[in-house]
């Protein structure tokens, strides 16, 4: 193949195998969404569709076909049946690029940041394929990219072009950044957070509540490597802080393993419980699992 015919590098984030597996998958929103098109997701606006919302008094100019004759016969009131309009979905993919996302481990083919990029690319493909909108936010200690949601086919290409060169950066301020993102998304929609969630749990939970307050549907993909989940190290090791906050430490893993795993379980339980109370999806992801399999399992459970 000549150089002129080479596919853009960014398309490598979406393999043919992944697209083939996800081609028949559709995202069905659980919360009502505000959008501009008639589609498959419930809207807070009342119009004409198949889901009944409420009655209201008839006013001159209303379509008489929507008069509820049964209610009128019983109450002697002229009332109109109103319905929940369906609308398109606006999704925002929030991808963590903090330093800790650069970790890969020995059992995964991808670092956490590369896994997050492929996961976000696949979700963008799914949303735009079904006529919905997808936007992108990347961040570490501050917002790096803010691409508003769009539904044109070219939107996937734009998202891939932003994701492809992205690398794990510096320290994180996950809580603070998520508050900013919540304020910058203009309408209620779907927010998909892809992160290892390395920050103070109370700050994370408070920020997640901000999305819930803004009436967004929330999905949290919590990415961790196998080594972070099981802490299999046995000999003395040097541990490097990938976000540069602490100096490199040389410790005996067996001396701290039990305490580490206990704190990890408590941390995961705290986030998962908070998501449950907000009716947000919490998705634990081991990065040794292929991206395609993670998404197929999630969508299978979501149905």
N, C-alpha and C positions, 0 to 999 in steps of 0.2 A: 504494500500500500504506500503511495507517495505521501510526502509530507503534507501536500495540499488536502489530502483526503483523510488525514489522521483525525480521529475523534478527539474532542477536547478532553484534557486530563481530568477535569471535574466530573465527567460522566463515570469515572471509575468508582465513585461513591455509590452508584446504583448499578449493580451487576445484573446481567440478563437473568441469572438464576433467581435473584431476589425479586425482580419485577415480575417474573413469571409466576412465582409463588404468591405474590400479593395482588395479582391482577384482578381476581374476583372478590377481593376483600373490600368492604365498604364500612365507613365509620358512621354510626348512628348516634347522634347527640342525645344525651340524657336530660339535659336542662334546656329550657327554651332559649333560643338564640335570636339576636337582632341581625338582620341581613337585608340585602337589596333584591334578592331573587326569590322566586317561588321554588321551593326545593323539598328536601326530605326531612328537615329538622323543624321542630315546633318553635314558633315565634311568640314573644310576649304581645305582639300586636294582634288585634282581632280582625278577621276578614272573612273570607269564604273558603272553607276547605272541608275536611271530613270530620274533624274533632270538635264537638260541641263545647262552647265556653259558657255562655250565659244568655239570659233574655234581657231585652231592653224595650222601652216604650217605642212604638212606631212613630216615626216622624215623616212629614210630607217629603216625598222624593225617594224614600226607601223602596227597595225592590219588594214588591208585594209577594213575590215567590218565597221570600224568607219569613212571611207571617206564620206564626205557630197557631194553627186553627184549633188544636186541642185545648191549649191554654186559654185561648180567646173564648171558646165555648163554655169553659168552666168558670172563668173569672170575669167575663165581659170586659176584658182589657185587650187592647190592640198591642201585641208584642211581637218583636222580631227575634229570631234565633240568630245568635252570633257564634262564630266558630274561631278556633285557633288557626291562624295562618301558618303555613309552613315556609321556611326560609333557608337560605344558604348559611353555611357555617363559616366563621372566621377563626382560624386556628393560628396560634402563635407558638412557635417552637423556641424554647429558651434553652440554649446549650452552654454548659459550663466549660470555660477554657482556663480555669485556674491551674496552678502548677501541679497540684496533686493528680489532676486528670492525665498527666503524662505518664503515670505508672502503667506498666504492662504485666510484669510477672512472667513466669516461665510456662504457664499452662494456657495462655491466651495468645491468639494470633494477632490481636490488635491491642494497642494501648487503650485506656479508657476514653481518651479524647477522640481517637480514630473510630472507636466503637460508637461514641455519641454522634459523630458526624454522619456515619452510615445510617444510624437509626433515624436521625432527623431527616436525612435525605429520603429514606424510604417512606416516612410519614408524610413528607411534603408531596411526594409522588401520589400517595393514596388520596390525599385531600383534593389536590388539583384534578386528578383523574376523574373524581366523581362530581366535579363542578363546584367544589367548595374553595375557600381561600386558605392560603398558607402564608405565614410571615415568619421572620427569623430574628431572634435576639441572641447575640453571643456576648459573653461577659467573663471577666475574672474579678478584679476588685472594682471594676466599673464597666459600664456598657461599652462594648466594642463595635457591635453592629446592631442597627435597628432597622429592619426591612419590614415595612407595613404589609399586612396580609393582602394577597392578590390571587385571583383565580384563573388568570390567563395561562395557557400552557407554558409560556416563556417564564412564568414565575418560578417553576421548578429549576430551570436553568440558572436563574439569578441566585436562588438559594444555594445551589451546588457551587456556583462560582464564589460565593462568600464563604462557604464551609471548607472548600478544598484546601486553600492555603492556611487555614486557621491552625494554630498550634497552642499547646498548653503554655500559659503565660506565668503570671506572678501570683502573689497572695490573693486570697478571695475575701470578698465581703458579701457572701451569699444573701444574708438577710437584707442588708441595705440595698443591694442591687434589685432584688425581687420587689421591694417596696416601690422603687422607681419604675420598674417594668409595669407593675399593676396600675400605676397612675398614668402611664403613657399609652396603654392600650385603650382606644377610644370607646369601644362598645363591648357589651358582654359577649363572650365567645368561649373558645376552648384554649386553655394554656397547657402546653406539654413541657414539663421541666425535665431535662436530661442532665443528671449531675451525680457526683459521688456524695454530695451533701456534707462536705467537710467544713462545718462551721458549728457554732454553738446551737444546740437543738432548740432552745427557747427562741432564739432569733429566727431560725428557720420556720418554726411553727407560727410565730407572729406574722411573718411575711406571707405564709400560705393562707392565713386567715384574711389577709388583705385581698387576695384574689377572690376568696369566698364572699367577702363583703361586697366586692364589685360584681358579684353574681356570675363569675366565670366558672365554667366547668374546668376541673383541674385533674391532670394526670401526672404523676411523679414516677419517672423511671430512675430508680436508684442503682447506679452502676458501681459495682465493686469487683475487684479481681479475686480469683480463688485464694491467693495468699492473704489478702485482707480479710477474707471470710473465715479462714481456717488457721491462719498463723502457724504454718507447718515448720518454721525454722527451728533448728535444734542446736547448732553450734553458735558460739559468740559471733555476732554480726554487727556490721556498721549500718546504721539506719540514717538515711539522709532525708531531711525535710525538703520536699520538692517545691515548697512555696517559700523557702528561705527565711522562715521565721525563727526556727531553732537551729542550733549548730548540729553537726553530725554527731550521733550518739553511738557508743559501742556498748551493747548490753548482752546479757545472757537471755535469749528468747524463752527458755524453759522457765525462768524465774518470773517472767511477766505474762506468760501465755494465758493463764487462767484469768488473771485480772483484765487483760486486754479483751478476751472473748466475752467476759461478763459485761464490760462496758459497751462493747459493740452490740450485744443483744439488747441491752437497755436502750441504747441510742436508736436502734432500728424499731424497737417496740414503741418508743416515744413518737417517732415520725409516723409509723403505720397507724397508731391509735389516733393521732391528730387527723390524719387523712380520712380515717373511717368516720370520725365525728362530723367531718365536712362533706361526707359522701364523695370524696375524691378517690381516684384510683391510685393505689400505691403498688408499684411493680418492682419487685426485687430482681435485679439482673446480675448474673454472674457472667463476666465478660469472656469466659471460656465457651459460653453458649453462642453459636452463630446468631447474627442479627436476625436473619430470616426466621429461625426457630423461636427466638424470643417474641417476635411480632405475631407469628402464627399462634403461639400458645396464648398470648394476651388477647388477641381477637377472638379466639375460640372460647376463652373464659368470659369475655365481655358479652358475647351473644347469650 
